[in-house]
């Protein structure tokens, strides 16, 4: 790598405010806020809105859409499936 052109790659804590999950990883992201970690060191902390601890897909609270009802509603509005203008019935 060329020296002097790349951002510093260092340990950073990402903290999910909604889910309460925090994890230490390496990143080039910067922050003015710091947090004390389990190992006794202080690291920059980045607060995120959504992580695997709070995202509905990962927590199992995702809603299931009624796709069959939507298809039936579409067919009621716009006609039977498979009929096209100009084709013999």
PLY file of the C-alpha trace (Angstrom):
ply
format ascii 1.0
element vertex 89
property float x
property float y
property float z
element edge 88
property int vertex1
property int vertex2
end_header
0.00 0.00 0.00
1.07 3.52 -0.62
1.94 5.29 2.60
0.09 8.40 3.69
-3.07 8.01 1.56
-5.04 5.39 3.48
-7.14 6.07 6.61
-6.03 4.54 9.89
-7.39 1.02 10.46
-7.89 0.46 14.17
-10.16 -1.21 16.77
-13.60 0.46 17.06
-16.69 -0.45 19.13
-20.02 -0.48 17.29
-22.98 -0.14 19.66
-26.64 -0.74 18.79
-28.71 1.67 20.87
-32.01 -0.19 20.38
-30.80 -3.76 20.86
-28.13 -3.20 23.47
-25.50 -5.12 21.49
-21.93 -3.81 21.34
-19.05 -5.47 19.54
-15.40 -4.68 19.01
-14.04 -4.89 15.49
-11.51 -3.12 13.30
-12.59 -0.25 11.07
-11.53 3.01 9.46
-14.62 4.76 10.88
-13.90 7.62 13.26
-15.71 9.00 16.28
-15.15 11.65 18.93
-16.88 9.50 21.57
-15.07 6.73 23.45
-16.12 3.82 25.63
-14.31 1.56 28.07
-14.30 -2.03 26.86
-14.22 -5.36 28.72
-10.46 -5.69 28.27
-9.86 -2.41 30.16
-8.90 -0.36 27.09
-10.74 2.69 25.75
-11.93 2.60 22.12
-13.84 4.97 19.85
-17.54 4.08 19.78
-19.95 4.37 16.84
-23.66 4.23 17.67
-25.80 2.51 15.04
-29.58 2.45 14.69
-29.99 -1.15 13.54
-27.86 -4.27 13.95
-28.52 -7.99 14.09
-29.76 -7.52 17.67
-32.60 -5.19 16.67
-33.36 -5.88 12.98
-36.75 -7.63 12.54
-35.33 -10.19 10.10
-32.72 -11.45 12.58
-34.92 -11.22 15.69
-37.79 -13.18 14.13
-40.32 -10.38 14.43
-40.58 -9.76 10.69
-44.11 -9.63 9.28
-45.16 -12.17 6.68
-46.92 -10.54 3.74
-50.11 -12.03 2.36
-48.91 -12.51 -1.20
-51.77 -14.82 -2.17
-54.31 -12.16 -1.21
-52.46 -9.58 -3.26
-52.46 -11.81 -6.34
-56.18 -12.48 -6.02
-56.90 -8.77 -5.57
-54.83 -8.01 -8.70
-56.75 -10.61 -10.71
-60.11 -9.21 -9.54
-59.10 -5.71 -10.57
-57.45 -6.40 -13.89
-59.10 -9.57 -15.17
-58.26 -13.22 -15.38
-54.68 -14.38 -15.62
-53.57 -15.55 -19.01
-55.99 -13.47 -21.14
-54.32 -10.97 -23.40
-55.89 -8.52 -25.78
-56.00 -9.86 -29.34
-55.95 -13.56 -28.41
-58.84 -15.93 -29.04
-60.65 -17.14 -25.94
0 1
1 2
2 3
3 4
4 5
5 6
6 7
7 8
8 9
9 10
10 11
11 12
12 13
13 14
14 15
15 16
16 17
17 18
18 19
19 20
20 21
21 22
22 23
23 24
24 25
25 26
26 27
27 28
28 29
29 30
30 31
31 32
32 33
33 34
34 35
35 36
36 37
37 38
38 39
39 40
40 41
41 42
42 43
43 44
44 45
45 46
46 47
47 48
48 49
49 50
50 51
51 52
52 53
53 54
54 55
55 56
56 57
57 58
58 59
59 60
60 61
61 62
62 63
63 64
64 65
65 66
66 67
67 68
68 69
69 70
70 71
71 72
72 73
73 74
74 75
75 76
76 77
77 78
78 79
79 80
80 81
81 82
82 83
83 84
84 85
85 86
86 87
87 88
